[in-house]
Amino acid sequence: MNFQFNKKNKRLLFIIGIVILIELSGYGFFASLFRLIGSVS
């Protein structure tokens, strides 16, 4: 049980890491949202 939880945690951290990398590169959801808000105002 403990091993399985650890494996699940690692996968979650991996996915979060990928999302952060995409956001920082400027192609993520939040980056697009801020660009849209910036172009409107």
Secondary structure by P-SEA (a helix, b strand, c coil): caaaaaaaaaaaaaaaaaaaaaaaacccaaaaaaaaaaaac
